[in-house]
Amino acid sequence: MALQDNRYWIALNLVPGIGSIAYRNLITAFKDPRRVFEAPQRELRKVEGVGPKLVEALTGFSLESRLKDELKRMDDFGVSVVTYQDGAYPKNLLAIYDPPPVLYVRGEFMARDDVAIAIVGSRMATRHGKALTERLGRDLAARGITIVSGMARGIDSAAHRGAFLGRGRTIAVLGCGVDVIYPPESRALMKEIMDRGAVISEFPMGTRPHSFNFPRRNRIISGLALGVVVVEATGRSGSLITANYALEQGREVFAVPGHVGYPSSRGTNRLIKEGAKLVERVEDILEEIVLEWRGKNESNKGGESQSSPNLSKDERIVYRLLGEEPVHIDRLITQTQWDAGRVSRVLLSLELAGLISQLAGKQFVRT
């Protein structure tokens, strides 16, 4: 949707003190953000969650000047906006309790980003933790899974780099405006993320990285994904906030175990004790998300037959090469003459659709 069409959505997001719940209640009451600015105070006061301070902020808002400045800055930085009424809005995020009404985007969303895993962890990560994170990110991305993280130092940055190594997509969720580079040394990383996915934020342009923004943005990281993997986290790590959001949102929580007694292991080991799935290799993650995604698809189909599945050209080629007898991935690579990453992505897509199953030793059969 063009910026001109979204200008009042953007304007309402600029009003000081407005949160996602009050925003949503105002849209529910008035149907259109433009009508919110035209409404008298007595009508605004009737909306749940809209107190006297917010009413004052709405009626005293300098609409034209603030919006003009915001749109210019967005244009300067090549920023687009999606609202939760747009078809491009991420479906996973739309399903949470308090989805951000407006997302500022540098880069683009794609339909394949619905199959995403978030990887988060300590900013003060060990060399081992960063190497392990890159490997997980690479292996997931190579199978067509989008990697979501927060572009912070340490584990987050390693997760994005892993996606690059796997030639996949990645999304960074910021706790500041998308025109603000934070941490400052991440300029090159941010550019590469924009080229291979998206850098997004719910915060207006120019918003500084205040500490109180980050817990709020963590619900978006978990909300975009089917599950959250925590790698290295202290007992009071912000990554545990993301894990708690994931639980509230009905997402899977995974944790990589660490050495007993190490401060960077306390958070992850505690998550495992509390029921998070222990992760040693990428298959530990894939097993869970395939089951979850397949369950969603089956419930959405309402019992429809899969005898004539709607497959892409690549999916049809691989599906025809499979049968009741197990076929090793190396044989599929030889038969298709594709690279391993392409074959892996197609196999994952078929597995998510419930059309094939993976057996031990990277062998596949039709279900």
C-alpha positions in Angstrom: 0.0 0.0 0.0 1.3 3.5 -0.9 2.5 5.8 1.8 -0.2 8.3 0.8 -2.8 5.6 1.6 -1.2 4.9 5.0 -0.5 8.5 6.0 -3.1 8.6 8.8 -2.0 5.2 10.1 1.5 6.6 10.3 0.2 9.8 12.0 -1.7 7.9 14.7 1.5 5.9 15.4 3.3 9.2 16.0 1.0 10.3 18.8 2.9 10.3 22.2 1.7 7.7 24.6 -0.3 5.5 22.2 0.3 1.8 22.5 -0.7 -1.1 20.3 -3.8 -1.8 22.4 -5.2 1.7 22.5 -4.4 2.1 18.8 -6.4 -1.0 18.0 -9.3 0.1 20.2 -9.4 3.4 18.4 -9.4 1.8 15.0 -12.2 -0.6 16.2 -14.3 2.4 17.4 -13.7 4.7 14.5 -12.9 2.3 11.6 -10.4 4.7 10.0 -7.4 6.5 11.7 -8.4 9.7 9.9 -11.7 9.8 11.8 -9.8 9.4 15.1 -8.2 12.9 14.6 -11.5 14.3 13.6 -13.4 12.9 16.6 -14.5 15.2 19.5 -13.0 14.6 23.0 -16.3 13.2 24.3 -16.2 10.4 21.7 -12.5 9.7 22.3 -13.1 9.3 26.0 -15.6 6.5 25.4 -12.8 4.2 23.9 -11.4 1.7 26.3 -7.8 2.4 27.2 -7.9 6.0 26.1 -7.4 8.1 29.2 -7.3 11.9 29.6 -3.6 12.2 28.7 -4.0 10.3 25.5 -7.1 12.4 24.6 -5.1 15.5 25.1 -2.3 14.2 23.0 -4.6 13.3 20.2 -6.5 16.6 20.1 -3.3 18.6 20.5 -1.3 16.7 17.9 0.4 18.8 15.1 -0.9 16.5 12.4 0.3 18.2 9.2 3.8 19.2 10.4 4.7 15.9 12.2 3.4 13.8 9.3 5.2 15.8 6.7 8.5 15.4 8.5 7.9 11.7 9.0 7.0 11.0 5.4 10.0 13.0 4.2 12.4 11.0 6.4 10.8 7.8 5.3 11.3 8.8 1.6 14.9 9.7 2.3 15.7 6.3 3.7 13.5 4.2 1.3 11.2 3.1 4.1 7.8 1.5 3.4 5.0 0.8 5.9 2.6 -2.1 6.3 -0.4 -2.0 8.6 -2.2 -4.9 10.1 -4.9 -4.4 7.5 -2.5 -4.9 4.6 -2.2 -8.2 2.9 1.6 -8.0 3.2 1.5 -7.9 7.0 3.2 -11.1 8.5 0.5 -13.7 9.2 2.3 -15.1 12.3 2.6 -11.6 13.9 -1.1 -10.8 13.2 -2.1 -13.8 15.3 -0.5 -12.5 18.6 -2.5 -10.6 21.3 -1.0 -7.1 20.5 0.4 -6.9 17.0 1.9 -3.6 16.2 -0.6 -1.7 14.0 2.2 -0.2 11.9 5.5 -1.7 10.9 8.2 0.4 9.3 10.1 -1.7 6.7 13.5 -1.4 4.9 13.7 -4.4 2.5 10.6 -6.5 2.0 8.5 -9.3 3.5 7.8 -12.4 1.4 5.2 -15.2 1.9 8.0 -17.7 2.7 8.8 -15.7 5.8 5.8 -17.4 7.5 8.2 -20.3 8.0 10.6 -18.6 10.4 12.6 -19.3 13.5 13.9 -16.7 15.9 17.4 -17.1 17.3 18.3 -14.8 20.3 20.9 -14.8 23.1 23.6 -12.9 24.9 25.3 -9.8 23.6 28.4 -10.9 25.5 28.5 -14.2 23.7 31.4 -16.6 23.7 33.3 -17.6 20.6 31.7 -21.1 20.9 28.2 -19.6 21.2 28.6 -17.4 18.1 30.0 -20.3 16.0 27.2 -22.6 17.1 24.6 -19.9 16.3 26.0 -19.3 12.9 25.8 -23.0 12.2 22.2 -23.2 13.3 21.3 -20.2 11.3 23.1 -21.5 8.2 21.5 -25.0 8.4 18.0 -23.6 9.0 18.3 -20.9 6.2 19.6 -23.6 3.8 16.3 -25.4 4.3 14.3 -22.3 3.4 13.6 -21.1 6.9 13.7 -17.4 7.6 15.9 -16.4 10.5 14.5 -13.6 12.8 16.6 -11.8 15.4 17.3 -8.4 16.8 20.6 -7.3 15.2 22.3 -6.9 18.6 25.9 -7.7 19.3 26.8 -11.3 20.0 24.2 -14.1 19.3 21.8 -11.9 17.3 24.4 -10.8 14.8 25.7 -14.3 14.5 22.2 -15.6 13.7 21.8 -13.1 10.8 25.3 -14.0 9.5 24.3 -17.7 9.7 21.4 -16.9 7.4 23.7 -15.3 4.9 26.0 -18.4 5.0 22.9 -20.6 4.2 21.9 -18.2 1.4 18.6 -17.6 3.0 16.4 -14.8 4.3 16.6 -13.0 7.6 14.6 -10.3 9.4 16.0 -7.9 12.0 13.6 -6.3 14.5 14.9 -3.1 16.0 14.3 -1.4 19.3 14.7 2.0 17.6 13.7 3.6 14.3 14.8 1.8 11.1 16.9 4.8 10.2 19.0 4.5 13.3 21.9 2.1 13.2 22.3 0.3 16.5 24.7 -0.9 17.5 26.7 1.6 15.5 29.2 -0.9 14.2 26.3 -2.8 12.4 26.1 -0.6 9.4 27.3 -3.2 6.9 25.3 -6.0 8.6 22.1 -3.9 8.4 22.6 -3.2 4.7 23.1 -6.9 4.0 19.9 -7.8 6.0 18.0 -5.3 3.9 19.3 -6.9 0.7 18.3 -10.4 1.9 15.2 -9.8 3.9 14.0 -6.9 6.0 14.9 -4.5 8.8 11.7 -3.6 10.7 10.4 -1.6 13.7 7.2 -0.5 15.2 8.9 2.8 16.3 8.7 6.0 14.3 11.6 7.3 12.4 14.4 8.7 14.4 13.5 6.9 17.6 16.6 6.3 19.7 17.5 2.9 21.2 16.1 3.5 24.7 16.4 0.5 27.0 12.6 0.4 27.6 12.0 -0.2 23.9 13.7 -3.5 23.7 11.4 -5.7 26.0 8.5 -4.3 23.9 10.1 -5.2 20.6 10.9 -8.7 21.8 7.2 -9.7 21.4 7.6 -9.0 17.7 10.7 -11.2 17.4 8.8 -14.2 18.8 5.6 -13.2 17.1 7.1 -13.5 13.6 8.4 -17.0 14.2 7.1 -20.5 14.7 9.6 -20.9 17.6 12.4 -19.2 19.5 15.9 -20.7 20.0 17.9 -19.2 22.9 21.7 -19.6 22.8 23.7 -18.4 25.8 21.6 -16.3 28.2 22.3 -15.2 31.8 19.7 -15.5 34.5 18.4 -12.0 33.8 18.9 -11.9 30.0 16.5 -10.1 27.7 16.4 -13.3 25.7 14.3 -14.8 28.5 11.7 -12.1 27.9 11.5 -13.2 24.3 11.1 -16.8 25.4 8.3 -15.8 27.8 6.6 -13.9 25.0 6.9 -17.1 22.8 5.2 -19.2 25.5 2.4 -16.6 25.8 2.0 -16.6 22.0 1.9 -20.4 21.8 5.2 -20.7 20.0 7.8 -23.4 20.6 10.8 -22.6 22.9 14.2 -24.2 22.3 17.4 -23.8 24.2 21.0 -24.8 23.6 22.5 -26.2 26.8 25.6 -24.7 28.3 28.4 -25.6 30.8 27.1 -25.9 34.3 28.2 -22.9 36.4 28.9 -20.6 33.5 26.9 -17.3 33.9 26.1 -17.5 30.1 24.4 -20.9 30.7 22.1 -20.1 33.6 19.2 -18.8 31.5 19.3 -21.5 28.8 19.7 -24.4 31.3 16.8 -23.0 33.3 14.6 -22.9 30.2 15.4 -26.6 29.6 14.5 -27.5 33.2 11.2 -25.6 32.7 10.4 -27.6 29.6 12.1 -25.9 26.6 13.3 -28.4 24.0 17.0 -29.1 24.2 18.8 -28.3 20.9 22.0 -30.0 19.9 21.5 -29.9 16.1 19.2 -28.4 13.6 17.1 -31.5 13.4 15.9 -30.9 17.0 14.2 -27.7 15.8 12.9 -29.1 12.5 11.1 -32.0 14.1 9.0 -29.6 16.2 8.2 -27.0 13.6 7.3 -29.6 10.9 4.8 -31.1 13.3 3.4 -27.7 14.2 3.1 -26.4 10.6 1.6 -29.7 9.4 -1.0 -29.5 12.2 -1.9 -25.9 11.2 -2.3 -26.9 7.6 -4.4 -29.9 8.4 -6.8 -27.9 10.6 -7.0 -25.1 7.9 -7.8 -27.7 5.2 -10.7 -29.0 7.2 -10.1 -32.6 5.9 -9.7 -31.7 2.2 -7.9 -34.3 0.1 -4.3 -34.0 -0.6 -4.5 -36.2 -3.7 -4.0 -33.2 -6.0 -1.7 -30.9 -4.1 -0.9 -27.5 -5.6 2.8 -27.7 -6.0 5.5 -25.5 -7.6 7.5 -26.8 -10.5 10.5 -27.8 -8.2 8.1 -29.5 -5.7 6.5 -31.6 -8.5 9.9 -32.7 -9.7 11.1 -33.9 -6.3 7.7 -35.3 -5.3 7.7 -37.5 -8.4 11.2 -38.9 -7.5 9.9 -40.1 -4.2 7.7 -43.1 -3.4 7.1 -45.7 -0.7 10.8 -46.7 -0.6 13.2 -44.3 1.2 15.3 -42.2 -1.1 18.5 -40.5 0.2 19.0 -36.8 -0.3 22.3 -37.4 -2.2 20.4 -39.4 -4.8 17.9 -36.6 -5.2 20.7 -34.1 -5.7 22.2 -36.4 -8.4 18.9 -36.9 -10.1 17.9 -33.3 -10.2 21.4 -31.9 -10.7 20.6 -29.1 -8.3 22.7 -27.9 -5.4 22.1 -29.3 -1.9 20.5 -26.1 -0.7 17.8 -26.1 -3.4 16.9 -29.7 -2.8 16.8 -29.2 1.0 14.4 -26.2 0.6 12.1 -28.2 -1.6 12.1 -31.2 0.7 11.3 -29.0 3.7 8.4 -27.4 1.8 7.0 -30.8 0.9 7.4 -32.0 4.5 5.7 -28.9 5.9 2.8 -29.6 3.5 2.6 -33.1 5.0 3.3 -34.8 1.7 6.6 -36.5 2.6 8.4 -37.6 5.8 12.0 -37.6 6.7 13.5 -40.8 8.0 16.8 -41.4 9.8 19.9 -40.7 7.7 18.4 -38.0 5.6 16.1 -40.4 3.7 12.7 -39.4 2.5 9.4 -41.1 1.6 5.9 -40.0 0.5 3.4 -40.0 3.4 
